Amino acid sequence: MGMVKKESFAPQKNILKFNHVVSKAYLVKADGVTADADGHKIVKAGTILPANDATAQGVLLNDVDVTYGDTPGSLVIHGFIDKNEIPEQPADTVNLPLVIFM
């Protein structure tokens, strides 16, 4: 049986402009994520995945801890995203027609 480790983190950031949202399950990859000062690998809410380019499938709804490997998360595929709350603005090549960045 696996060991359960419980840690407390800061409150989740709200990236949504309005509560109207549709999301889908997405496996957030740990590859290429740099650890913070505490050794945690966190992919921030608002990150465009799998990359901020033409391959984009959606916007990560909540922070995801990938310290111990790939971890499930939720991608916004339809909704209104607050541009002031995301870590990086969408590139010109991002094509998410049902996601509005406001």
C-alpha positions, 0 to 999 in steps of 0.5 A: 500500500502506498504512503499518503503525504499531506501538505498545505499550500497557498490558496488556489488562484482563480483564473476564471473571469466568469463561472461559466466553464467546461473542462476536461481531464488532462495528465500534467507532465512532470518533464521540464518542470523546475522545482521551487525553493522547497523542492516542489514542482508546481505547474501554475493555474493558467498555464497553456498546455501542452505548450503555449503554441499551436499545439495548445489544448486548453488552460490549466484550471488549478495549480498541479503538483508534479513533484512525484511524477505526472499528475491529473489536472483539469484543462479549461476547453471552454470559458472566460480566462482573466488575462491578468491572472495567468503566468504567461499571455497566449502566443499568437499561434494558440488556437482555442476558439472556445476559450476567451482571454479577457 
